[in-house]
Amino acid sequence: MELRKKILDEAHTSMFTMHPGSNKMYQDLKQKFWWTHIKREIAKYVSECDICQRVKADHLKPAGMLQPLALPTWKWEDIHMDFIVGLPRTQKGYDSIWVIIDRFTKSAHFIPVKNQYNAQNYAEIYISRIVSLHGVPRTITSDRGSLFVSRFWEQLQTALGTTLIHSSAYHPQTSGQVERVNQILEDMLRACALTYSTKWDECLPLAEFAYNNSYQKSLEMAPFEALYGRRCRTPLNWSEQGEHVTFGPDLVTQAEKQVKLIHSNLKRAQSRQKSYSDKRRRPLVFEADDHVYLWVSPKKGVHRFGVKGKLAPRYNRPVAYRLELPSHLAAVHDVFHVSQLKKCLRVPEEAVDTSQIQIKPDLTYEERPIKILDQKQRATRRRAINFYKVQWSNYSEEEATWEQEEYLQTKYPGFLLATENEYV
């Protein structure tokens, strides 16, 4: 058994093989080696390889069947919230849009806001623009943005009797409806800016009107019609509604019929969406005490659990499920969608100690250079480029990387000057 282990290690983990798949590994080994159930043993070895589980792309269907939110039963009782940020700053100082959507009628409000607003500013806007028009909602679904998890916001909603529903970490599909509306709104504002050469905040009121008065397939009517019982007059259809007015019991009966129709349409649309989605997904269930790998996505210039850029591992080392995160990750929300987890078939005996790394709540941390180990120069036709071999914080000298002088001066100004006297 010890000899087999050495053969498998050499065929899989050496610098000359670089972690091949089980079939390639079997084809290489069968020419020189054979033992009972060799193919099965190779497949098991590769499937349990810690490095392979962390870095290789998963070609299976996304895990987790679609679990739709419960259907709302009345107008503006259950709402979605999100922000569109990073917009060009207008003359009035606006640089973001607060998008608030009713889950029942799909009607929305697009509110221009400023990045420097605090929770109290948003509370005042919320009361004046939402509560004053539609009353206090039962639930608010949002991501885990700083506003929505702030103590002031939570205390305000508790006092109003509203339940806050936060999406799981790194799973914006929970608020998929508002994400889609964000895309539509951004397209509207781009078109408006190109066509009428106006600032985006000047287009926003008409963008809200256009969205609310446009047909929604899931409702089989426009949000304005679902909210008020009739289409809104426009320059195109100014006389569409006629002069018919409903009074008394007929008005109540008509409203009840419309609510039932909307609920039926939403239920049918939700069932259709689940059917389409589940065809492209696979069920995946974990049990208590299972170990899983947590999926992370690398960002340019930001390190995620070790390596920067495109070479960052796709999955972090296994942690216990739900997720039992180590104490130094206490700031990270511990509930993750199943699509971000992968079954750990074998818990590795050795693991990197990350207790000394200051990991942020978004599962990122930025490394910093601490020492120059070597220097070289590469000549080009036009100039000579200096390279430095840099040791990074939390890493040994063996894991040092070669970096361009220009990159270090730009990204870490002062580092080369501070270490100039130390390097020999």
C-alpha positions in Angstrom: 0.0 0.0 0.0 2.9 2.4 0.8 4.4 1.8 -2.6 1.0 2.4 -4.3 0.7 5.7 -2.4 4.2 6.8 -3.6 3.3 5.9 -7.2 0.0 7.8 -7.1 1.7 10.8 -5.4 4.4 11.0 -8.1 1.9 10.5 -10.9 -0.4 13.3 -9.6 1.4 15.9 -7.5 4.9 16.1 -8.9 6.1 19.1 -11.0 6.1 16.9 -14.0 2.4 15.9 -13.8 0.6 18.9 -12.3 -2.5 17.3 -10.9 -4.0 15.5 -14.0 -7.6 14.2 -14.0 -8.3 10.5 -13.1 -8.6 9.3 -16.7 -5.4 11.0 -17.9 -3.6 9.7 -14.8 -4.9 6.1 -15.4 -3.7 6.2 -19.1 -0.2 7.3 -17.9 0.1 4.7 -15.2 -1.4 1.6 -16.9 1.5 1.5 -19.3 4.0 0.7 -16.5 1.9 -0.3 -13.4 -1.1 -2.5 -12.6 -2.8 -3.8 -9.5 -6.4 -4.9 -8.6 -8.9 -2.1 -8.9 -6.2 0.4 -10.0 -8.7 2.6 -12.0 -11.1 2.8 -9.1 -8.2 3.7 -6.7 -6.9 6.4 -9.0 -10.4 7.9 -9.3 -10.8 7.9 -5.5 -7.3 9.5 -5.1 -8.0 12.3 -7.5 -11.4 13.0 -6.2 -10.0 13.4 -2.6 -7.0 15.5 -3.6 -7.2 18.7 -1.6 -5.5 20.9 -4.3 -7.8 19.6 -7.1 -10.9 20.2 -5.0 -9.8 23.8 -4.3 -8.6 24.9 -7.7 -10.3 23.0 -10.5 -13.4 24.3 -12.2 -16.7 22.4 -11.4 -18.3 21.3 -14.7 -21.4 20.0 -13.0 -24.7 21.8 -13.1 -25.1 24.5 -10.3 -26.0 22.9 -7.0 -29.4 23.6 -5.3 -32.9 23.5 -6.7 -34.7 26.8 -7.0 -36.5 27.7 -3.7 -38.9 30.7 -4.5 -39.8 33.2 -1.9 -43.4 32.9 -0.5 -45.8 34.8 -2.7 -47.1 38.1 -1.2 -50.8 38.5 -0.7 -51.3 42.3 -0.9 -49.9 45.4 -2.4 -46.7 46.9 -0.8 -46.7 44.5 2.1 -43.5 42.7 1.0 -40.8 44.7 -0.7 -37.3 44.5 -2.2 -34.5 47.0 -1.7 -31.2 47.5 -3.4 -28.8 50.2 -4.6 -27.3 51.2 -7.9 -24.0 52.8 -7.0 -21.0 54.3 -8.8 -23.0 56.6 -11.0 -21.6 59.9 -12.3 -22.0 62.6 -9.6 -24.7 65.1 -10.7 -24.8 68.8 -10.0 -27.1 68.1 -7.1 -24.5 65.7 -5.6 -26.4 62.5 -6.3 -24.3 59.4 -7.2 -26.5 56.5 -6.4 -30.1 55.2 -6.8 -32.2 53.5 -4.1 -34.4 51.0 -5.9 -37.5 49.9 -3.9 -39.9 47.3 -5.4 -43.2 45.9 -4.3 -43.1 42.1 -4.8 -46.8 41.9 -5.4 -47.5 44.5 -8.1 -43.9 44.9 -9.3 -44.3 48.7 -9.0 -41.2 50.5 -8.1 -39.7 53.8 -6.8 -36.3 55.0 -8.0 -34.9 57.5 -5.5 -31.7 59.5 -6.1 -29.4 59.4 -3.1 -25.9 60.4 -2.1 -23.1 58.0 -1.1 -22.4 59.9 2.1 -26.0 59.5 3.4 -26.2 57.7 6.8 -28.9 55.4 8.1 -30.9 58.3 9.6 -31.0 60.1 6.2 -32.3 56.9 4.6 -34.9 56.4 7.3 -36.3 59.9 6.6 -36.5 59.2 2.9 -38.1 55.8 3.6 -40.8 57.4 5.7 -41.5 60.2 3.3 -41.3 58.3 0.0 -42.6 54.8 0.9 -44.4 54.6 4.2 -46.4 57.8 3.5 -47.7 56.4 0.2 -48.0 52.7 0.8 -48.0 52.1 4.6 -45.6 50.0 6.6 -44.5 46.8 4.8 -44.5 43.4 6.6 -41.1 42.3 5.2 -38.1 43.9 3.5 -35.8 41.7 1.5 -32.3 43.0 0.8 -28.7 42.1 0.6 -26.3 42.5 3.5 -25.3 46.0 2.7 -24.0 48.3 5.5 -27.3 50.2 5.6 -29.5 47.1 5.9 -27.5 45.5 8.7 -26.9 48.7 10.7 -28.2 48.9 14.2 -30.2 52.1 13.6 -32.0 50.5 10.5 -32.8 47.3 12.4 -34.2 49.2 15.4 -36.3 51.4 13.2 -37.9 48.4 11.4 -38.4 46.6 14.7 -40.3 49.6 16.0 -42.4 49.7 12.8 -43.1 45.9 13.0 -41.3 45.1 9.8 -39.3 41.9 9.4 -35.9 42.2 7.7 -34.9 39.3 5.3 -31.3 39.3 4.3 -29.9 37.3 1.4 -27.3 34.7 2.2 -23.7 35.7 1.7 -22.6 36.2 -1.9 -25.9 35.1 -3.3 -27.7 38.0 -5.0 -30.2 35.7 -6.6 -32.2 35.9 -3.4 -33.1 39.4 -4.6 -33.2 38.4 -8.3 -36.2 40.6 -9.0 -34.6 43.8 -7.9 -31.3 42.9 -9.7 -33.3 42.5 -12.9 -35.0 45.9 -12.4 -31.6 47.5 -11.8 -30.5 46.3 -15.2 -33.6 47.6 -16.9 -33.2 51.0 -15.1 -29.6 51.3 -16.1 -30.5 50.6 -19.7 -33.3 53.2 -19.6 -30.9 55.9 -18.2 -28.2 55.1 -20.8 -30.8 55.4 -23.6 -32.1 58.7 -22.1 -28.7 60.2 -21.8 -27.8 59.3 -25.4 -31.2 60.5 -26.8 -31.9 63.6 -24.8 -28.4 64.5 -23.5 -29.7 65.0 -20.0 -28.3 64.1 -16.6 -29.4 60.8 -15.2 -31.1 62.3 -12.2 -33.3 64.4 -14.5 -34.4 61.3 -16.4 -35.2 59.3 -13.2 -38.8 60.4 -12.6 -39.8 59.6 -16.2 -37.8 56.3 -16.0 -39.9 55.4 -13.0 -43.1 56.3 -14.8 -42.1 54.3 -17.9 -41.2 51.2 -15.9 -44.4 51.2 -13.8 -46.6 51.7 -16.9 -44.9 48.9 -19.0 -46.3 45.4 -19.4 -44.9 42.7 -17.1 -45.2 39.1 -18.3 -45.4 37.6 -14.8 -48.4 39.9 -14.0 -49.9 39.9 -17.5 -50.5 43.7 -16.9 -48.5 46.8 -16.0 -47.4 47.4 -12.4 -49.4 50.7 -12.4 -52.6 48.7 -13.4 -51.9 46.1 -10.7 -51.5 48.8 -8.1 -54.4 51.2 -9.1 -56.7 49.0 -11.1 -56.3 50.8 -14.4 -53.6 51.8 -16.9 -52.1 55.2 -16.5 -52.9 57.8 -19.2 -50.0 58.7 -21.5 -49.6 61.0 -24.5 -50.0 57.8 -26.6 -53.1 56.5 -24.8 -54.7 59.5 -23.3 -58.3 58.4 -23.9 -57.8 54.6 -23.4 -59.6 54.4 -20.1 -62.8 56.2 -21.0 -65.0 57.8 -18.4 -66.3 54.7 -16.7 -66.1 54.9 -12.9 -66.9 52.1 -10.4 -68.5 52.8 -7.0 -69.5 51.0 -3.8 -69.7 47.2 -3.7 -68.7 46.9 -7.3 -65.5 48.6 -6.6 -64.6 46.2 -3.8 -65.6 43.2 -5.9 -63.5 44.4 -8.8 -60.5 45.0 -6.5 -60.8 41.5 -5.0 -61.0 39.9 -8.5 -57.9 41.8 -9.6 -55.9 40.7 -6.5 -56.9 37.1 -7.1 -55.9 37.4 -10.7 -52.5 38.9 -9.9 -51.8 36.2 -7.3 -52.8 33.5 -9.8 -50.6 35.0 -12.5 -47.6 35.3 -10.1 -48.1 31.7 -8.9 -48.1 30.5 -12.5 -45.1 32.6 -13.4 -43.2 31.4 -10.4 -43.9 27.7 -11.2 -42.8 28.3 -14.8 -39.5 29.9 -13.6 -38.8 27.1 -11.2 -39.4 24.5 -13.9 -37.0 26.3 -16.2 -34.4 26.8 -13.5 -34.4 23.3 -12.1 -33.6 21.8 -15.5 -30.2 23.5 -15.2 -29.6 22.6 -11.6 -28.9 19.5 -9.5 -30.0 18.7 -5.9 -27.3 18.8 -3.2 -27.9 18.1 0.5 -25.4 18.3 3.4 -25.7 16.8 6.8 -24.6 18.2 10.2 -20.8 17.7 10.7 -20.1 17.4 7.0 -17.1 19.3 5.7 -17.4 21.5 2.7 -15.3 23.8 0.5 -16.5 27.4 0.4 -16.4 29.0 -3.1 -14.6 32.4 -3.4 -14.1 34.6 -6.4 -10.9 36.4 -7.0 -10.9 40.2 -7.5 -8.2 42.1 -9.3 -5.7 43.4 -6.8 -7.3 41.7 -3.9 -6.2 38.4 -2.3 -8.7 35.8 -1.4 -7.2 33.3 1.1 -3.8 33.3 -0.4 -3.3 34.1 -4.1 -4.2 37.2 -6.0 -5.8 37.6 -9.4 -6.8 34.8 -11.7 -4.7 32.2 -9.9 -6.6 32.5 -6.7 -8.1 29.2 -5.6 -11.8 28.8 -6.4 -12.6 27.2 -3.1 -11.3 27.9 0.4 -10.2 25.0 2.6 -13.1 22.9 4.1 -15.0 24.2 7.1 -17.8 22.5 9.0 -21.4 23.0 7.6 -23.4 25.5 8.6 -20.8 27.1 8.3 -18.8 26.8 11.5 -16.3 29.5 10.8 -13.1 30.1 12.9 -13.2 32.8 15.5 -11.2 35.3 13.4 -13.9 35.2 10.8 -16.6 36.2 13.3 -17.5 39.2 11.2 -18.4 37.1 8.2 -22.0 36.0 7.9 -22.1 32.2 8.4 -25.0 31.3 6.1 -24.0 30.4 2.6 -26.2 29.2 -0.3 -25.6 25.6 -1.3 -24.4 26.7 -4.8 -21.3 28.1 -3.1 -20.4 24.9 -1.3 -18.7 21.7 -2.5 -18.6 18.4 -0.7 -15.2 17.7 0.9 -14.5 14.0 0.3 -11.5 13.9 2.6 -10.5 16.4 5.2 -6.8 17.3 4.7 -4.5 16.6 7.6 -2.6 19.7 7.1 -4.1 23.2 6.7 -2.8 26.7 6.4 -3.1 28.6 9.7 -5.2 31.7 8.8 -5.7 32.8 12.3 -3.1 35.6 11.9 -4.7 37.0 8.7 -7.0 39.9 9.0 -9.9 38.8 6.8 -12.6 41.3 6.0 -16.4 40.5 6.2 -16.4 40.1 2.4 -13.9 37.2 2.6 -11.1 39.3 1.2 -7.8 40.6 2.5 -5.0 42.6 0.9 -1.5 41.3 1.2 1.4 43.8 1.7 5.1 43.4 0.8 7.4 43.1 3.7 10.9 42.3 2.3 12.9 42.3 -0.9 14.9 39.1 -1.4 16.5 39.6 -4.8 16.7 42.0 -7.8 17.1 41.6 -11.5 16.9 43.7 -14.6 15.4 42.7 -18.0 16.5 44.8 -21.0 14.0 45.6 -23.8 14.5 47.5 -27.0 13.5 50.8 -25.4 14.4 50.5 -21.8 15.5 48.3 -18.9 12.8 47.0 -16.5 13.7 46.4 -12.9 12.2 43.4 -11.1 12.2 42.7 -7.4 11.6 39.3 -5.6 9.2 40.2 -2.9 8.2 38.3 0.3 4.6 39.0 1.2 3.0 39.1 4.7 1.7 35.8 5.9 4.0 33.9 3.4 7.4 32.3 3.6 10.5 33.3 1.5 9.9 30.2 -0.7 6.5 31.7 -1.7 8.0 35.1 -2.8 7.0 36.5 -6.2 8.8 38.6 -8.8 7.2 42.0 -9.2 7.9 45.0 -11.5 9.4 48.1 -9.9 6.6 50.2 -11.5 3.9 48.1 -10.0 5.4 48.3 -6.5 5.9 52.0 -6.7 2.3 52.5 -7.8 0.5 50.0 -5.6 2.8 50.4 -2.5 4.3 53.9 -2.6 7.3 54.2 -0.2 7.9 50.5 0.1 11.0 50.4 -2.2 12.5 53.5 -0.5 11.9 52.1 3.0 13.6 48.8 2.2 16.4 50.2 0.0 18.9 50.2 2.8 17.9 46.7 4.0 18.4 45.0 0.7 22.0 43.9 0.0 
